[in-house]
Amino acid sequence: MSGNVSRFSSPLFSYSNISMYPGQSGSPVFNTSQNIVGINVAEAQYLNPNPNGDNNKVPSALASQYPNYGVQLTTSNINWIQNNVPALKATALYRVYNPNNGEHLYTKNLNEVISLTKVGWNYEGVNSQQPATGNAVYRLYNPNSGEHFYTLSSYERDSLVKAGWRYEQISFYSDPAKHTAIYRLFNPNAKGKQISHFYTSSSAERDSLVKIGWRYEQISWYGL
């Protein structure tokens, strides 16, 4: 379906020559370049009885008198949607450091961060922003070294469990749109209880570690 914007009053706009059906609120509104410019929020008023014998839509000849309404996708509106729609809220992924064994732990659980800092871990800040939903990132624990490991791969998860690692939980979610890469590096010189993996969104940090002997393995997950 296509039509014309008949009235503009920021942030709302109405469009004519379109007959909408109930249940289409929330559908995207595209411009002629196929870019999403708004979200449909209200169907047109319905005529009863409908001269066309169809009570579910406004006759096209009268559509301009009974327009549909949409809301623009402005920056402020997008921010409001992200802050008020739970499924779209971003989740801060915190990074804490254990100076005793060199491990960095990544968690969205602020209570976990607080508990660890009380027993000697160092809080290093927000590592990345993660979506509230998306591709699951699994967290595993090595009881021999104390290291935590993060992976998107269920195959890798299951292989590590068979090798003695403990599967803990879905730790957070990776961005399906792949906006910000989180790199995984491996320390081939780690021995005993030394930590062998490190994760970072910084390409400079990644490259610095590679220069001193770490191996870049892959993109481990994606942040927003």
C-alpha positions in Angstrom: 0.0 0.0 0.0 1.2 3.6 -0.6 -0.2 7.0 0.0 0.6 10.6 0.7 1.4 12.6 3.9 -1.6 14.9 4.2 -0.8 16.6 7.5 2.4 17.1 9.5 2.5 18.1 13.1 5.8 17.0 14.8 6.1 14.3 16.0 2.9 13.0 14.4 2.0 12.9 10.8 -1.1 11.7 9.0 -1.3 10.1 5.6 -4.2 9.7 3.1 -5.2 7.3 0.4 -4.3 4.3 2.6 -6.8 1.9 4.1 -5.5 0.3 7.2 -6.8 -2.8 8.9 -7.1 -3.3 12.7 -4.0 -4.8 14.3 -1.5 -2.8 12.1 -0.5 -0.4 14.8 3.2 -0.6 15.3 3.9 -1.4 11.7 6.8 0.6 10.1 6.1 3.5 7.7 8.5 3.7 4.8 9.3 6.6 2.5 9.8 6.3 -1.2 13.5 5.3 -0.6 12.3 2.3 1.5 13.7 3.9 4.7 11.7 3.5 7.8 10.6 7.0 8.8 7.9 6.3 11.3 5.6 3.9 13.1 1.9 3.6 12.5 0.1 4.3 15.7 -3.6 4.8 14.9 -5.9 3.4 12.2 -8.4 5.7 10.5 -11.9 6.1 11.9 -14.2 3.5 10.5 -17.6 4.2 8.8 -20.5 2.2 10.0 -22.1 1.0 7.8 -19.4 1.1 5.2 -20.8 1.9 1.7 -18.5 -0.8 0.3 -19.9 -3.4 2.6 -16.5 -3.8 4.3 -16.6 -2.5 7.9 -12.9 -3.2 8.4 -11.5 -0.3 6.3 -12.3 3.2 5.2 -13.3 3.5 1.5 -10.4 4.8 -0.5 -12.5 7.8 -1.7 -13.0 8.9 1.9 -9.5 8.0 3.2 -8.3 11.6 3.1 -11.1 12.6 5.4 -10.3 9.8 7.8 -6.5 9.7 7.8 -4.2 7.3 9.5 -1.6 8.6 12.0 2.0 7.7 12.5 4.8 9.0 14.7 8.2 10.0 13.3 11.3 8.1 14.3 13.2 11.1 15.6 16.2 10.7 17.8 14.2 11.7 20.9 11.4 9.2 20.0 13.9 6.4 19.4 15.5 7.1 22.8 12.0 7.1 24.4 11.2 3.7 22.8 14.5 2.2 23.8 14.1 3.4 27.4 10.5 2.4 27.8 10.1 -0.8 25.8 11.8 -3.6 27.9 12.7 -5.8 24.9 14.8 -2.9 23.4 16.5 -1.7 26.6 20.3 -1.9 26.5 22.1 -3.8 29.2 25.5 -2.6 30.5 28.1 -5.3 30.6 30.5 -4.6 33.4 34.2 -5.7 33.6 35.9 -6.6 36.8 39.5 -7.7 37.3 41.0 -10.2 39.8 44.5 -9.1 40.6 45.3 -12.5 42.1 45.0 -14.6 39.0 44.6 -12.0 36.2 41.0 -12.8 35.2 38.6 -10.4 33.8 35.0 -11.2 34.5 32.1 -9.8 32.4 28.7 -9.6 33.9 25.4 -7.6 33.5 24.7 -8.4 37.2 25.5 -5.3 39.2 25.1 -7.3 42.4 27.8 -9.7 41.2 30.1 -6.7 40.6 29.5 -5.3 44.0 30.1 -8.7 45.7 33.3 -9.2 43.8 34.7 -5.8 44.6 34.1 -6.4 48.3 36.5 -9.5 48.1 39.3 -7.7 46.3 38.3 -7.5 42.6 38.9 -4.2 40.8 36.0 -2.6 38.9 37.1 -1.5 35.5 33.9 0.0 34.1 31.4 -0.8 31.4 32.9 -3.1 28.8 30.0 -2.8 26.3 26.3 -2.3 26.0 24.4 -5.4 25.2 20.8 -5.9 23.9 18.1 -7.2 26.3 17.4 -10.0 23.7 19.4 -11.5 20.9 21.9 -14.4 20.5 22.7 -16.1 23.8 26.2 -15.8 25.1 27.0 -18.8 27.4 29.2 -18.5 30.4 31.3 -21.5 31.6 33.7 -21.9 34.6 36.9 -23.9 34.9 37.1 -25.3 38.4 40.8 -26.0 38.0 42.0 -22.6 37.0 39.1 -20.4 38.2 38.7 -18.9 34.7 35.3 -18.0 33.1 34.8 -18.5 29.4 32.2 -16.9 27.1 30.9 -18.2 23.8 28.0 -17.9 21.3 28.6 -21.5 20.2 26.5 -24.3 21.8 28.9 -26.8 20.3 31.9 -25.1 22.0 29.9 -24.9 25.2 29.1 -28.6 25.2 32.7 -29.6 24.2 34.0 -27.7 27.2 31.5 -29.3 29.5 32.7 -32.7 28.4 36.3 -31.6 29.2 35.4 -30.7 32.7 34.2 -27.1 32.6 30.9 -26.1 34.3 28.2 -24.5 32.4 26.8 -21.6 34.5 24.2 -19.7 32.6 23.3 -17.5 29.6 25.3 -14.6 30.7 23.9 -11.9 28.3 22.9 -11.5 24.7 24.9 -10.6 21.6 23.6 -8.0 19.1 22.2 -9.8 16.0 22.9 -6.6 14.0 26.6 -7.0 14.8 27.3 -3.3 15.6 30.3 -3.6 17.9 32.7 -6.5 17.8 34.1 -8.0 21.0 37.4 -9.7 20.3 38.6 -12.9 22.0 42.3 -13.4 22.6 44.3 -16.4 23.9 47.4 -16.5 25.9 49.5 -19.5 24.8 51.9 -19.0 27.7 49.3 -19.3 30.4 50.1 -22.2 32.8 48.4 -23.6 35.9 45.9 -21.1 37.3 46.9 -18.4 34.9 44.0 -17.0 32.8 44.2 -17.8 29.1 41.5 -15.8 27.5 40.7 -12.1 27.3 37.8 -10.2 25.7 37.8 -6.6 24.6 35.9 -4.2 22.3 39.1 -2.2 21.7 41.0 -2.9 18.6 44.0 -1.0 20.1 43.9 -3.3 23.2 43.6 -6.3 21.0 46.6 -5.3 18.8 48.7 -4.5 21.9 48.2 -7.9 23.3 49.0 -9.6 20.0 52.3 -7.7 20.0 53.3 -9.3 23.3 52.4 -12.8 22.3 48.7 -13.3 22.7 46.8 -14.9 19.8 43.8 -13.2 18.4 41.1 -16.0 18.0 37.9 -14.5 16.8 35.0 -12.1 17.4 33.4 -13.6 20.5 30.2 -11.6 20.5 28.7 -8.3 19.4 27.7 -5.3 21.5 25.4 -2.4 20.6 
